[in-house]
Amino acid sequence: VIKCRAAVAWEPDQPVVIEEIEVALPQASEVRIKIVATSVCHSDLYHLLQSMHKDGFPTVLGHEGAGIVESVGSGVTEFQPGDKVIPLFLCQCKECRFCKSPRTNQCERAWTRVRQEIMAGVESRFTCKGKRVHQFMGTSTFSEYTVINQIAVTKIDPAAPLDKVCLLGCGICTGYGAAVNTAKVEPGSTCAVFGLGAVGLAAVMGCKAAGAKRIIAIDINPDKAEKAKVLGATDFVNPKDHSKPIHEVIAGMTNGGVDFSLECVGNVEVMLSALESSMEAWGVSVIVGWTDMYDISIRPRHLICGRTWKGSMFGGFKGKDGVAEMVKAYLEKKVRLDEFITHNMTLDQINDAIELMKNCKCIRAVMTVSPQ
């Protein structure tokens, strides 16, 4: 058993606390990882400050990280101590009917190893002060060490800088893949991206990579405009600058609507705006932002005339394969990561990093957890 430091969220809507926790030995098919770097994602805040499910605490948050294998359990042959790895909140067992199908990036075991309603793994190898502590999304990267089933870990190029590629554990893959894999943005097309956090900016980057000729970036924060344009946006629209609904503004700019729209906020009203901003006859609109708190309703005519409405989890990437490929793409300078990092911090500054994200003062704050 390893004793180490971790940021424990004892209860919802309260600051997390740096505690000494016990991390058990990896069991059969498990890997124990020393986390080197991690970043705060909005999904961490969603659990801590919005959904606040009482059964989801205490927990160690964090699901966007990278580290080095410290030890492996019995039956593990894919990994060995010293390997650089990225934990995955969406596993890939490579054996179930979903993993074997090109039509989805889901894995049947993902639905049994993580309890979605409390955003925590069924198993936990963490204890603190004699209490069992949840592993958020089955990963928990806000800890110096974590234990994860091998199906939820991917080995990456040993040349990869962990304080950069940690971002590929969630946000960047989610946005980029939503454009490239889910929407299947076409060369010469028009796109609208709603919300310019890390996911939305990655979606802009994905639209650019797919060859879109016009990419309209939409956010109520004017400070996001320049960053969006660096990553490929051709236009920036602030809904607060207009008296009419945003979908009418977009329709006016594009002769009826964009070919592809992506909602990257997790707000049901914005989801509807994104749908209505797409071309009625053939537009494709993708829901990327996560929420499970509200229903959404639409008029059937929004779809009957030819629109397609889709959802995207983790950008359509199969976990192990997709993340390793994105790491390679970064090393080959085909995907940008450095531009997303606005703050470099330490695990001790976790509450500061949460406040930055909560107040929209950062894109990604990367925290050093352990020395390499």
N, C-alpha and C positions, 0 to 999 in steps of 0.2 A: 504494500500500500504506500502511495506517495502522499505526503502532506505538501500542499502548495497553496498559493494565493488565488482567489477568485472573487469576482464581483457578484455577490448574492443579492437577488431581489427577494426580500423576505415577504413583502406584501405589495399589492398594486398601488400605483400613484404615490410612491415614496422613493426617496433616493436609494440607490443600491449601496451595499456595504462591502468593503474589501475585507474578506474573512479568510481564515485558514480552513481549508476543506481537506477531506480525505478522498483520494481517488483510487478506487480498487484496481486490482490486477485485471488485465484483459481476460475475459473468459473465451470459450471456444468461438472462433470466427471473429474475434474482436481485435482492435488495434488501439494501443495507447499512444497518444500523440502529444508532443510538447508544442503548444501553440506559440508561434513566434510573433505573429502580427494578426490583428483583427480590426474590423471597422464596424461602426454603428450603422445599422440599416433601419429604415422606417418600420419594418415589421417588428423589430425589438420594441420600438416605442408604441406600436399598435397594441402589443400584448400588455405592456407595462402601464400605459396611460389611457388606452381607449377601451379595448374589450374587457380588460381587468377581471378575467374569469378567476374566481376565488380558488378553484381547485388547481389552478396553474401556478401556485406559489407554495413554498419558496422555489425559486428557480435560478439557474445561472443562464443569463441571456447570451446572445451572440451566435450567429450562424454564417458569418462572412469572414472567414479566417484562413490561415495557412500555417503549416508547421512541419515538424520532423518526427518521424516514427521513433518512439522510445522503446517499445516492446510489443510483441504480438502474442495472441493467444493460440491455443492448439488449433490445428487445421488451417492456419493462415499461410498461404504460399505466395500470394501476390505481393506481399509487403515484407520488408525486413528493416531492422533498426537502421536509421540514417537516411531513409528515403524521404524526399520532400513530397508533401501531400497537401491536398485541400479537402476538408470535410464537406459533405454534401447533405443538405436538408432533404433533397429528393434523390433517393437511392436508385441504383440500377443493379438488380441481381443478375441480369443477363440470362435468366432461365424461365421466367414467367411468360405468359402469352403477350403481355404488354411490352415487355423488354424485347421480345422477338418480333414485334410488329413495327413497321416503319411509320405507322399512322399515329403513334403517340409516344411521348417521353415519360409517361407514367409507368410505375412499377407496382405490381400487386402488393408487394411486401411493404411498400411505402405506406399503405393504408392500414397495415397491422402493427408496424413498429413505432408509429407516431400517432398520438391521440390528437386529432386536428382541433377538437373543441377547446382543449387546454394548451395546444401548441407545445406538447412535451412528449418525449420518448416514453414508451411503455416501460422500458428498462431504464435504470439509472445506476451509475457507478459512483455517484457523489453522496457524501454525507458531511454534515457540518453541525457541530455541537450536539451530536447524537441523533440528528434528524435527517431523514432522507430528503435530498434536494433534487428537483427535476432537472433534466437536461433539455433545454429549450430546443425544439425541433429535432431532438435526438442528437444535437451537436454540442452546444455550449462552448463557444470560443472565447468567452470572457473569463477564461481560466488558464492558468499556466499549463495545466495538463487536462486532457479529456480522453474518454474511452468511447469508441464508436465501432459499430459493426462494419466489417470490411466492405459490405455492399454499399456503404455510404461514405466511402473514401476513394479518392482518385490519386494515383501517383503522377507527378508532374516532372517536367524537365529539370534536372538538377541545377541548370544555369538560371532558373527563374528567381527573381528577387521576391522574397515572400512578402515584403512590405508593400508590394505593388499588386501582385497576382492574387492576394487575399480578396480583392474586390470581385474576383470572378466567382466567388462562392455564392453570390446572389445577384446583386443589383445590376451589374454590367451585363452579365449573361441574360438576365431577365428582359432588359430593355432592348438590347441588340438583337437577341434571338426573336423577340416578338415581331420585329420588323422583317427580319430575314427569313425566319423559319415559319412563323405563324401567319403573318399577313402576306408573306411572299411578295414584298414590294418589288415592282417591276421597273426596269430601266425606262427613263423618260416620264415617269408617273408623278403625280402630285400627292403630297402627304401632309397631314396635320398631326402634331404631337402635343397632347394636352398634359401639362405638368412637367417642369424641368428640374426635378431632383435628379439623382444619379440615374434612376431607371429611365426617365424621360430623355435625359441627355444621351444615354446609351442608345435609346430608340432613334434619336436624331442621327447618331453615328451609324446605326444600322441602315436607316433609309438612305444615307449618303453612300454607304458601301454597296447597296443594292442598285444604285444608279438613278435614284429619284432626281428629277430636274428641279422640282420646287418643294421645299420642306418648310412648312409654316410651324414655328415654335410658339406655343401659347402658355402664358403664365401670368399671374397677377403680381409677380415680383419683377420689376424692370431690371434689377441687377443680374438676372439670369440671361438677358439678351445677348451679351457679348460672348459668354461661354457657349451658348447654343450656336452662335455663328461660327465660332472656332471649330466646332464639331460637325458643321455642315449645314446648319439652318440658313435658308435664304431670306426668310422673313421672321419678324417677331411681332406678336400681337398680345397686348394686355387687355383682357376683357373689361377692365375698369375704365379704359379710355373710350369705350363705346356705349351709346345709349340703347342700342338694340341687342338682342341675344347674340351670343358669340357664333352660333351656327349660321345665323343670317349674315354676319360679317364674313365668315369663311366662304359661304356660298357666293357672296358678292365678289370676293377676291378671285374665285376660281371658276366662274361661269357655271354655278350650280352645285359645287361641292368637290371635295378631293377624292382621289381614287382610293386612298388608304388613310384611315385615322386610327390613332392609338391613344387610349386613355391610360395615363400613368400616375394617377393620383390616388385611386381607391375611394372615390366619391361617386355615389350613384347618380347625382345630378350631372356631374361632369361626364359620366359614362353616356348618358342620354344626349348631351350636347355633342359628344364625339360622334355618336351614331348619326345624328341629324346633320352633322357637318360633312358626312360622306355623300358622294354622288348617289342620288336615289335609285338610279337605274342599275348601277354595278358596283357601288362603293363597298369596300370591306372595312369594317371597324372592329378593332381588337381591344378587349378589356384586359389590361395588364396589372393595374393597381389592385391591391388586395383589400377586401373588407368582407366580413361575414355578419355584419350588424344590421343591415337594412335591405329591404326588398326594392325591386325596381319594376316599373310597369311602363309599357309602351303601347301605342296604337298599332294594330296589325299592319296598317298601310306602310309603316316605316320599313317593313321587310318585304311585303307582298310585291312591291314594284321591282325588287331585284337586289336590294342590299343583302350583305352577309354580315352577321354579327358573331364574333368568335371570342373565345377566352384563351389566355396563354399563361401557363405556369412555367416558371424558370425558362422562359423564352423558347420553349419547345426543345431544349437541349436534353438529350439523354445524359444523365449526370456524369458518369465516369468518362464516357467518350467525349462529350461536348466540352467539358471544362478543360480536359487535357488538350483538346484542339485549340481552344481559345488561348490557353497559355502559350502554345506554339505560335499562334497568330500574333500575340503581343511581342514575343521575342523576335518575330520577323517583321515587326513594325507595321503590321496590317490592322491592328486594333490598338487604340490609345487607352491608357489607364492613368498615366501621370496627371493628365489634365483634370481628372476627377478629384484628386486629393487636394483639399484646401487646408487641412490641418494635420500635423503630426504630433501625437501625444503619447502618454504612457497609460497603463492600466489604472494607475492611481488617479488619473484625471477622467475616469469614466463618466462621472456625473456631469462634468463640464462638457464632455463630448455629447452626452444626451441632451443637455440644454441647447447646445449649438444646433443640433438636428431639430429639436422641438421648435426652436425659434427661427428656423430656415436660415441660419447663419453659416451653414457649411453645405458642401456637396457630399464629401466623405471625409471624416476624421479617422485617420488610421492610427491605431494604438500599438506601440511596442509592448508585447506581453512578456517575452523571454528573450535572452540573447541567443543568437544562433550557435 
